[in-house]
């Protein structure tokens, strides 16, 4: 699945976070980690807050040290979780999980800028980038809060994901009735879960399980899904 996301390389509207470790390390290592400074555009987790997507920018060396710490054992000064503290003092704990599943994509800011040698990095689990067609699961991520998203844009993105995953073709005019009838069963809006996205983003997960085909068939039999849009069908009957 393509990531439904378009982010400026340096977004000044991003949230400012300080990465704080809560692991007992040697004084030198603890201080060094405590000074990690990032601008976190957003971060997305799954149950128990396992990291699956982090968008941030900061000094290249600091980000490389953080990634290296994910790979190390705790006894060697590694990190299995970290806390994000915003400018209001709110703290969120994020667990790394298995670091071997994480990938990184980075771009470097031109050196001739006010901020120095900065990189913008995406650290992510590939599940959010590529659809799982065998299990019919896909993610969608938007670089804006859910409350700020136009309803039409939200519906269009979810419908595109439906059509991509569906084992049968879906007609364009089925969008409204099919989403209305099945959204509660097949769509997870992450901001409504206990592990809501952190920062300026929104996300959803679509899982069309084995019951989806039966649901579509039932809606067709009941006349909820028709070959032609309802308005056109009614005009033809009137004629």
N, C-alpha and C positions, 0 to 999 in steps of 0.2 A: 504494500500500500504506500502511495506517496504520502509524505507528511504534509498535512494541510497546514502549512506554516510559512510565513514570510516575515523574517525578522531583520531589522536594520543591524548592521555590523556593530554599531555602538548606539544603543538606545538609551537616551537620557531618562526615559520614563521608567526604566528598570528599578527594582527595589534594591536598596543597599543592605547587604547582610555581612556580618562578620562570622566567619567559620570558627566555632569554638569546640575544642576537643574536651571530652570528659573522661579520657583514659589516663591512668597514672603512667607517666613516662619519666625519663630522666629530665632534669630541669632544663637542659639545653634544648632537647627535642620538644618538650612541652611548650616552651616559650616560642620556639620557631613555628610550631603549628598554630599557636594562639595568635600569631601575627598575620596569618593568612587573611588577606583582604580581597573580597570579590564583589563584583556587582552581579547579583543573581537575577536574571530576567525571569526565569521561572524554574520550578522543579516539580516533577510528577512522580508519584509513588504508587505502589499497589499495596494490598493488605500488609499490615505490620510496617508500613512505610519503607518497603524495599525500593531502592532507587531504580527507576526505569528511564528517566529523562531529566537531565540537568543542563540548562542553558546559562552560561556565565561568561564573564570576561574579567581578566586580571593580568598580572605579570606572568609571562610565560614560565618562569622558573617556579612560581608559586603553584601554578596549575599542574606542572609536571611533578612537583613534590607531592601534591595531593593525590594524583593518580598512582604514584609509586607507593604511597602509604596504604592505598586500597589493597595492593598486592602483598604487602608484608604481613607477617604474623604479629599479633599483639605484643608478644614478647620481644619482637625486634623493632617496636615502635610504630607498628601499623595501625590502621583505623578500620573498625568494622561498623562504626556509625559516627555521625557528627551532628552538631546542632547549629542551626541557623538563627541568628539573632538580628532582628530588624532595628530600625532607628527608634522604635517605640519600646524596645525591650522585650518584644514577644519572641519566644523561642520555640522552634520546631525541631524535633529529633528525626533524623533520617538514617535508616540502616542501609548499608551498602549491599548486603547479600553476597552472592557469588560474584566477585569482581571479574572473573573470566568471561562472563556473559556480556560485559560492557564494552562498547566501542566508542571511539572518539573521532570527532571531526572538528578541525580548527582552522581558523583564518586569522591572519596577522594584520593588525592595524598599521597603516603607513607610519613610518618612524617620525615623519614630520607632523606631529600633532601635539596637542596640549597635555596629553596624558602619558607620554612616554611609550615604552615597549610593551604594548598590550596585545593579547590574543583573545578572540571570542571562540569559546569551545562548546560543543555539544557532546555530552557524555550520555550514552543511551544504551538501552537494551534493544537489539534489532527487532523485537516484537512490535515496537511502536512504528517502525519504518516499513515493514513488509507484512502484508496480509498473510495469515495462515489459512490457505484455501482448503486444506484437508479438513480442518476443524471449523472453518468459516468464522474466523475471528479477525477483527481489524480494529485499529485505533485511529482516532482523529484528534489532532491538537491544533488549537487556535491561539495566536499570540495576543489575546485580549481576554478580559474577564467575561464570564458567561453573561453577566447582567448587561454588559456593553455590546453584546453581539446582536445584530438585527435578527429578528425571528426568521426571516426568509433565508438568510445566509446559513443559519444553524440547520434549518430543515433541508436545505439544498445539500449541505455537506453530509448529513446523515443519510439522505436518500441516495447520494452517490455511492456511499459505502454499502448500503443495502443492495444496490444493483450489481456492484462488484462481487459481492459474496453469494448472492442468491443462486441456487442450483437451477432455477428456471428464469426465463426472461420476465422482466417486470415492465409493464407499460407506463409511460410517463404520467398519465392521469390517475394512476393507482397511488401516487405518492401520498396524498392527504389521507385517504381512507385506510391505506395499509399501515402507515405510521401511527395513525390514531388507534387502530385495532391491536397493534403488536408492540408498541414502544415499551410498555412496562415489562414485557417478557424478554426482549432481545437487546435493549439499549441500556447501558449503564452510564449515567451522567456523573462524572467523577466529583463534581462540586456538591453532590447530594450524598456522598459517601463519607465514612469516617476518615478517609485518607484523601481529602480534597487537595487539588493542586495548590502549590505555594507560589505566590507571585502573580504577575500579570499574564495569566493564561487560563484556558479552559480546555477540557478534554472529555472525550466520550469513547466508550468501547462498545462495539457491536459484536454479538455472538449469535449467529443464526444456527441454532442446534437442529437436531433431526426432526423436531416437531414443526419447523417452519414451513416445509413443503405442505404438510397436512393443513396448517392454518391458512395458507394461501388457497388451497383447494376448497376448503370450507367457505371462505369468503367469496370465492367465485360462485359456488353453488347457491349461496344465499343472496346473490345479486349485489353484494357490496362492491365487488370488483367486476367491472364490465368491459366488453371489448371496445366500447366507445365511451367518451365522457358522458356523464349523466345528462348534462344540459343538451347535448346534441341528440342523444337518444330520445329525450322528451320531445324535442322539436320534430323529429321524424314521426313519432307517434301522433302528434297533433296534426301533422300534414296528412 
